[in-house]
Amino acid sequence: MAKNKDKDVKTNAMRILDKAGVEYKVNTYECEDFIDGVHIADMLGQSREQSFKTLAGKAKDGEICVFVIPIEKELDLKAAARAAGKKSVELLHVKDINAATGYIRGGVSPIGMKKLFLTVIDESVKQFDEVIISGGRLGSQIFLSPKDLIAVTKAKTEKITV
């Protein structure tokens, strides 16, 4: 019973968007375990191209970097490192995601992490009026404009996918 009540509670990402005065929509769906973004988009009848996933990485110097890419794409680690101004970047191991970001796998939002990390969003985001990102918990999505996503995460946009 409490699970449905929890879905109505705002996440850190939503509170940050509220504080910034950003317009957004929330969608919730039943999900108790990790499901990849492609399956979620298909299950909900959403555009794969407008759905973005958030990946957390660690640079050789130890800095956490965040990369936001379309759900059907793979991160180009060399391009990601260049875009982040780093020599190299590797993705965080699943077991380290929560400690670094405050989110769990499948619920990682680029907004509302433990701190504002260096963020790079794939340049394809600019072709849409609205994109879909994780709402900050399993079963929660945020729909917002790419312009607002870029602004609130202080991100840069570059081609970072294969």
C-alpha positions in Angstrom: 0.0 0.0 0.0 2.7 2.5 0.9 4.4 2.0 -2.4 1.7 4.0 -4.3 1.8 6.8 -1.7 5.6 6.9 -2.2 5.1 7.6 -5.9 3.4 10.9 -5.0 6.3 12.1 -3.0 8.6 14.5 -4.8 12.2 13.5 -5.6 15.2 15.7 -5.2 15.1 16.2 -8.9 11.5 17.5 -8.8 12.2 19.8 -5.8 15.2 21.3 -7.6 13.0 21.9 -10.7 10.3 23.5 -8.5 12.8 25.8 -6.8 14.2 26.8 -10.2 10.7 27.6 -11.5 11.1 25.0 -14.3 8.0 23.6 -15.9 7.9 19.9 -16.1 5.5 16.9 -16.1 5.8 13.7 -14.1 4.8 10.2 -15.1 4.9 7.3 -12.8 4.5 3.6 -13.6 4.8 0.3 -11.7 8.4 -0.8 -11.4 10.0 -2.6 -8.6 13.3 -3.7 -10.2 15.6 -2.2 -12.8 14.3 -2.2 -16.4 16.3 -0.7 -19.1 15.0 2.5 -20.8 14.2 0.9 -24.1 11.8 -1.6 -22.5 10.2 1.2 -20.4 9.7 3.4 -23.5 8.2 0.5 -25.4 6.0 -0.5 -22.5 4.7 3.1 -22.1 4.4 3.8 -25.8 7.0 6.6 -25.6 9.5 7.9 -28.1 12.9 6.1 -27.8 14.6 9.1 -29.4 13.2 11.5 -26.8 14.0 9.3 -23.8 17.4 9.8 -22.2 19.4 7.8 -19.7 21.9 9.1 -17.2 25.3 7.5 -16.8 27.8 8.3 -14.0 31.4 7.9 -14.7 34.7 8.6 -13.0 37.6 10.4 -14.6 41.2 9.3 -14.1 41.6 12.2 -11.6 38.8 10.7 -9.5 36.2 13.4 -10.5 32.6 12.1 -11.0 31.2 13.0 -14.4 27.6 12.7 -15.6 26.6 11.8 -19.1 23.1 12.0 -20.5 22.4 10.1 -23.7 19.5 8.7 -25.7 18.4 5.3 -24.3 19.2 3.4 -27.5 22.7 4.7 -27.8 26.0 3.7 -26.2 28.4 6.2 -24.6 31.6 6.8 -26.5 34.1 6.9 -23.6 36.8 8.7 -25.6 34.3 11.4 -26.7 32.9 11.6 -23.2 36.4 12.1 -21.7 37.2 14.8 -24.3 33.9 16.6 -23.7 34.5 16.5 -19.9 38.1 17.8 -20.4 39.5 14.6 -19.0 42.2 12.2 -20.1 39.9 9.2 -19.7 36.6 8.2 -18.1 35.1 4.9 -17.1 31.6 4.2 -16.0 30.9 3.7 -12.3 30.3 0.1 -11.2 26.7 -0.5 -10.3 27.6 -1.0 -6.7 29.1 2.5 -6.6 26.3 4.4 -8.2 24.3 5.1 -5.0 27.3 6.2 -2.9 28.4 8.6 -5.6 25.0 10.0 -6.8 22.5 9.3 -4.1 20.4 7.4 -6.7 20.0 3.7 -7.5 20.5 2.0 -10.9 17.4 2.7 -13.0 16.5 5.8 -11.0 19.5 8.0 -11.7 18.4 11.5 -12.7 20.9 14.1 -13.9 19.1 16.5 -11.6 19.4 16.3 -7.8 22.5 14.2 -7.2 24.5 14.5 -4.0 26.2 17.5 -5.7 26.2 19.2 -9.0 28.7 17.2 -11.0 30.3 18.1 -14.4 27.5 17.1 -16.8 27.6 16.5 -20.6 24.4 15.8 -22.5 24.5 14.3 -26.0 23.9 17.1 -28.5 21.0 15.2 -30.0 18.9 16.6 -27.1 18.7 19.9 -28.9 16.5 18.5 -31.7 13.5 18.1 -29.3 11.0 20.4 -27.6 10.6 17.9 -24.8 12.7 15.0 -23.5 12.1 12.3 -20.9 14.6 11.6 -18.1 14.5 9.6 -14.9 12.5 11.3 -12.1 15.0 10.2 -9.5 13.5 6.8 -8.5 12.4 3.6 -10.1 9.0 4.1 -11.8 9.2 7.9 -12.1 9.9 10.0 -15.2 10.3 13.8 -15.8 9.3 15.4 -19.1 11.0 18.8 -19.6 12.5 21.0 -22.3 16.1 20.3 -23.2 16.9 24.0 -22.6 15.7 23.7 -19.0 17.6 20.4 -18.5 20.8 22.0 -19.8 20.3 25.0 -17.6 19.5 23.3 -14.3 22.4 20.8 -14.7 24.8 23.5 -16.0 25.6 21.0 -18.7 27.4 21.3 -21.9 26.2 19.5 -25.0 28.5 17.5 -27.4 28.3 14.3 -29.4 29.2 11.6 -26.9 27.5 8.6 -28.3 28.6 5.8 -30.7 
